[in-house]
Amino acid sequence: MIRISLDAMGGDQGPEVVIPGAAKALERYPDARFLIFGIEERCRPYLERFPKLAAASEFHHCEIAVRMDDKPSQALRRGRWRSSMWRAIEAVKSGDADVCVSAGNTGALMAMSKFCLRTMANIERPAIAAIWPTLRGESIVLDVGATVGADAQQLIDFAMMGAAMARALFGIERPTVGLLNIGVEEIKGQEEVKEAGRLLREADFLSLNYHGFVEGDDLGKGIVDVVVTEGFSGNIALKTAEGTARQIGGYLRAAMTRTWRAKLGYLLARDAFDRLREKMDPRRGNGGVFLGLNGIVIKSHGGTDVEGFAAAVEVGFDMARNDLRQKISRDLDLYHARRMPARAEMQASI
């Protein structure tokens, strides 16, 4: 049984999307159980519409909700111990839940998660990992917004965490990992990226297979299982891809309704267009995973709909069921155990 804590007040629409989304996820994962945190007078009317979800849930009233425009520092001062976001995270810390899912303010969610759960040993900064649709299926891209700027060691940490997530989600024993760069040549890019590439080549990890540098146009090709970058460029890449998907969808809708012949062509090829729309649907990849914390937290898009929030809940279910945190912890322990003799030898020579 996987126990999922929900911040029912998070997102642009709060319980109007969160509760029906959880109900939809429960249909697909009937052995899930929920702890729902929110303002009772707003949540109860929606919860009463879904008796199966109500039977599989515990509801906890909270005094306040973190606003989408709250600064992280404001959210911590105002929302610690009383907000639905904090209490949903705290349920993971206490062991009452296996994973937390929120569509709330990203900065506040990250700040509260770091404060409440703390980062794992040997991890300086957490990362947000996104599931990326590709021509070959799906890849993982991180960081997409948690850490602006990263040194070589932090990029290596991201690589190990992303590889552990790929094993948990895709069942790949030794995922391929690439570093996002402005070219595939080793002489190109920022010094931090080049240094991370050198260290990854020399490390010979058992948990991942380092592919080398990848460029922006490789993201959709799926040539690697995990793409590693720092949060500034990763977030821009994510938002660009989502915007491009919507742009292409708009072009297709306009083209298919322009003339009666186009409408007829759409009817004849409707199944193909439906499959294309499904593959391009950003909701399918909704649910960024906070990696590097002592607990699993899933960030849903704030403006998502019911289907999108259900997808985020399902990502959390899969991460908890496949022991993501334990896989990351084991990989980090093995890596740093191998580093210690080399570091001691280097310091002795100095």
C-alpha positions, 0 to 999 in steps of 0.5 A: 500500500502506497500512502500519498499526502496531498496539498489540496489547496495548491495550484491555481484551482486547489481542491477543484482539481486536486480532489478529482485528480486524486480520484482519477489516479485511484481508479488506476491505482486502487491500492493507493491511500491518501492523506488530504490536507486542506481547508475543510469548507472548501474541500468537503464538497468536492470530496463528497462527490467521490465516495471511493476516494473518501473511503481511501482517504484521511482528511486533515483540516488546515488553517491556511493555504500558501498563495501562489504569489507568496515568496518562499521566505513569506511562506515559511514564516506564515505557513509552517505547521499550519498550512496544507503544504507544510503538513503534507510534506511533514506527513512524509517526514513522520512516515505517515505518507510515502510521497507528497504531491502539491501543485502549489508555489514552486519556490515555497514547496522547495523551501518547505521541503528542504527545511522539513525533510533536509537534503540527503548526505553528500547532496548540497542542492536538490534538483527537480527532475521532469519526464520528457517525451521523446521519439523513443519513449521518455527520458528524464531531464534535471535540473529544471528549476531548483538550482540556478548554476551548478558546479561539476560535483553538483552536476555529477550528483544530478547524474546519479540521482537522475540515473536512479530515477530512470531505474525506478521509473523505466526499469533500466539497469544502467541508464545512459546519461548525457550532459546538456551542452552547446556542442558535443565536442569536449572543448566546448561549453562552460568549465563546470560542464567540461569538468563534470564530463571529464569526471564522469568519463573517469569514474566508470560508474556501475549505476550509469553509462556516461554517453557524453555531451548532448545538445538541445535538439537531442532532447526530443530524440531520446538518445540518452535516458537522462539529460543533466543540466543546471536549473536555469537552462533546464527550466528554459528548455522545459518551458520552450518545449511545452510552448512549442507543443502548444504552438504546433497543436494550434497550427494543426487545429487551424489547418484542420478546420480551414476548409471543408477538404481539410475537415474531411481529411481530419475525419479520415485520419482522426485516429492518427491525429488523436495519437499525435495529440496524446503524444504531444499532450504536456499533461502526460509528463506532469509531475516534477520530482524533487530529488536529493531530499530525505523524502519524495516530493512531487511538484505538479504544474499549478495550472494543470487540469484533473488529468494532469494532476492525476498524472502527477499523483501516478508519478509519485506512486511509481517513485514510492513503489520503486524505492527511489530514495533508497536507490539514490542513497545507495548510489551516493554511498557507493560513489563517495566510498570510492572517492574517499581513498582517492581524496585522501591520497591526493591530500597526502601528496600535497 
